[in-house]
Amino acid sequence: MPFAKSLKNLWYRLETAALRVAIILFRLIPVDIASAVMGRLWRFFAPLNSRHQRALQHLEAALPQTTAEEREQIVRGMWENLGRVAAETFHIAELLPQDDRFVAIADETTKRVLAGKQQAVFVSFHSGNWEMCVQPAVRAGLDLAGVYQALKNPFADAALRDMRKDLYRLGLFSKSHETARKLVRIVREGGVLAIMGDLRETRGIKVPFFGRPAYANPVPATLARSGGVPIILGRVIRTKGVHFAIEGRAIEVPVTDDRKADIQAVTEEIHRVFEEWIREHPEQWMWIHRKWAKA
């Protein structure tokens, strides 16, 4: 199949070339304008795709007290936020040092971590512009390792990883069994890890989430327990335009004789806090996730 492989390789390179052109063009537009325009476009056009109905269904099941009109506005707000995130992604390096765009809210444990006096596993979720959740840690000079879902196109994947190199100086790792071993080593050696905690993981465990069982990733709890460090839950709230509040809240990770029960309890607590936060700003979370067990 050399011809088919060569054709796929050519297609991947064309895709990547188009992505690099888009990166250049978006960087020519001031971030506030790019974010606002992309947000409005997504708010108008994104509801035309099938994922809009999926988001409405998830929202109705999670927040049944809302009216149909309220749910429509929440999901359109979600699309606007996602459009803004898409535009802002091209400006990550530019946004990081602009401290006037960020307000940090940290408890005492989070402050110790940011001061380099405590190791931790950062766990965030798809709220506001989640890419910015590590901004306080990066500005504090912490070296972070991150985990992400690799793209099928290896050339485009490399281009997007390069855009995030200033965020994750210890490396950005795609999901794999080998990656899990690397992450355990990083935590045990005193490194700080950042990982998304709200994605669907059918090979993981089930936890209560908005009153229904949901698939959850046990890796954050497993890594924190293995390294003997707390978890710092992080959220990003878009306050206005390209301005954000970033909050860090620590949760302790028990180490008992029942490893499985420890991991279950911590993963449930992660999702309890996520649910609390999502209820505060439902328009800023990604309701398109197939998070629930029967969704």
Buried (B, 14 or more C-beta within 10 A) or exposed (E): EEEEEEEEEEEBEEBBEEBEEEBEEBBEBEBBEBBBBBBBBBBEEBBEEEBBEBBBEBBBBBBEEBEEEEBBBBBBBBBBBBBBBBBBBBBBEEBBEEEEBBBBEBEEBBBBBBEBEBBBBBBBBBBBBBBBBBBBBBBBEBBBBBBBEBBEBEBBBEBBBEBBEEBBBBBBBEBEEEBBEBBBEBBBEEBBBBBBBBBBBEEBBBBEBBEBEBBBBBBBBBBBBBBEBBBBBBBBBBEEEBBBBBBBBBBEBEEEEEEEEBBBBBBBBBBBBBBEBBEEBBBBBBBBBBBBBEB
